[in-house]
Amino acid sequence: MLEKNIQNTPDTNQSLAAVDLGSNSFHMIITRLADDGSIQVIDKIKEMVRLGAGLDNTNNLSDEAQTRALDCLQRFGERLREVKASNVRIVGTNTLRIAKNSAKFLSRARELLGHNIEIISGIEEARLIYLGVSHSLALTGDQRLVVDIGGGSTECIIGQQFSPIKLESLYMGCVNMTRRFFADGKLTKEQFKKANIAASVELEKITYNYKKTGWDQAVGASGSIKSISKVLFEEGITDNYKITLKALKKLEKILINFESIDTLSLKGLDDERKPVFIGGFVVLHALFKALDINEMDVSDGAVREGLIYDILGRIKQEDVRETTVVRFMERFSVDIEHANNVSTTAVNLFNKVKKEWNLDVIKDYENVLRWGALLHETGLTIAHAGYHKHGAYLTQNADMPGFSFQAQQIVAMLIRSHRQKFPVADFNSLPEQHISAARYLAFILRIAVILRRNRESIEVPDVNVFVTHNSMKLQFPEKWFKNHQLSRADLKQEQLHLVDTDFALEFS
């Protein structure tokens, strides 16, 4: 889930890998960074897993769907062994966002892949889609509408060049729309009517603002749209691979004439796409009508390509998460000088204890601590009383481009726990593999905040730090406390805050 930027100038000929665990299919792409700085694809693998089809009415994944997915990931894992960990990103989207019993599956998946899995929000998925699509198209000054119909969600983005302007994720995709309106496998006018109405209702939330913003070119991405484009062309409905509203209306009449999904026989329609083709078609047709789209081009870019360019950005020290944190600080009027001082002190303490507390196992823990320190006072914009809770809520629930759910959770937990009583039980809400480390990071941040409480820019003393698995001892320069009685009192108060935990603080 977490990575660290590795260097300012990327090595050429190194491999970069991305895996998209979608609701309908799993995709893996392996690329090479060439001497001229371009990205060259050296391997692509796609398997139709239909993970979303394994969700029951209570959003639990079936054993059968999990088995299909894990079998696929075992094959992916064999290929990923050749790529170093810092150059791999693996993300889970809609189905893994909503599945209630995903913890055990994700644990097994991590073992098979040999890498952590990030669960990303729909908005973050939209950002990555736009990044992937925009890099696959000619660079112009035009505004573009990019649409990606996945298995469980549809992402709609308006952007210019490589920058998104509007990002939305809608809860409808080829899998859940097919299951919801065509579960019996029949194709009737009444079913199409109900499905179209439902899709139109979902689109109402974006229609006005998107049409007001406008775009010069509409572009579709990923399996459903590419499949529809191929069918339209090979059936002779269009004379190129562009999609038009007129062509979609003709295709709808053809689909209804088949009467059932099982009897679908269309040129260009693969057997593995057939079970969910109708759901994707309904969503796209509704989009064309709601947004007054007349023509749509089709792109090869998608989430996986967006991930590759995101990795490249991190390698080149252009991490979008850093930009997100800076904008967050500006938005909530954070005292930047003080935040930077707390961050510097926290990182210094981190470097003194990271080996003993195994905080160097996940390479991004230092970044997570630094972001928590920079954002620890965001809640002050709401109220001083309980500002750590306000800040945690803001961080937990805001759209934070570049952040996975897991990373955002940990940063929010650091903010929540940086002062007053230490909320031991709250850490259990974090992913199990990060609970211990997150608690250690929280202890570090608490000490950094205490040492910087006077809000002065003078350097804090060089403190010797000694730790065991459940204790920290701070050794200050001789006579330092004589001139810093408040810091001494704060450290004594911290000892009281930790009484109900299994952690001990000592200082001298």
Number of C-alpha atoms within 10 A of each C-alpha: 18 19 20 18 19 14 11 12 9 16 13 14 15 14 21 27 28 26 28 24 27 24 28 26 19 21 21 21 21 23 20 19 18 14 11 8 13 11 20 14 15 11 12 13 13 14 17 16 24 23 27 27 20 20 21 11 7 9 16 15 23 15 12 11 16 21 14 16 21 20 13 20 24 18 13 22 17 12 16 24 12 10 14 13 16 19 20 21 23 22 22 21 23 27 26 25 15 16 17 13 13 16 13 9 16 19 15 15 22 17 13 19 22 17 20 20 23 22 24 25 22 21 21 24 31 28 27 25 26 34 26 25 25 26 18 15 14 8 11 11 9 12 19 22 24 27 29 30 27 26 30 23 25 23 25 24 23 23 21 18 17 15 13 20 14 17 20 19 21 18 17 26 30 29 25 24 27 25 17 13 21 21 12 11 16 16 22 15 15 11 15 19 13 12 22 23 14 17 24 19 12 17 19 12 12 17 15 13 11 18 13 8 11 15 16 11 15 20 21 26 24 19 21 26 26 21 18 22 25 20 20 26 18 16 14 12 18 18 10 13 18 19 28 19 19 13 19 22 11 12 18 16 11 13 21 18 13 16 15 15 21 13 14 20 13 16 13 15 18 13 12 12 17 16 19 23 24 27 27 27 25 25 26 27 21 23 21 19 13 18 16 12 18 13 15 21 18 20 21 15 21 26 28 25 30 24 28 25 18 21 23 20 16 22 20 15 17 15 17 16 17 17 14 16 18 16 13 19 19 13 11 17 14 20 16 15 13 20 23 17 22 28 25 17 23 27 20 15 20 23 12 15 19 18 11 12 18 13 20 16 11 15 16 18 24 20 20 22 25 24 23 30 30 26 29 31 25 28 25 19 14 13 12 11 10 14 20 26 21 22 25 26 18 17 26 20 12 10 15 21 20 23 22 21 18 19 24 22 21 29 27 26 28 30 31 26 23 26 23 15 14 21 18 13 8 12 20 12 11 16 15 11 9 16 16 16 19 23 20 23 29 25 22 23 29 23 22 24 22 20 23 21 14 13 15 11 12 9 11 12 12 12 15 13 15 15 16 12 13 12 14 18 16 15 15 15 11 8 9 13 14 9 9 12 11 15 17 18 13 15 20 14 12 21 16 15 15 18 13 13 14 10 16 18 19 16 16 12
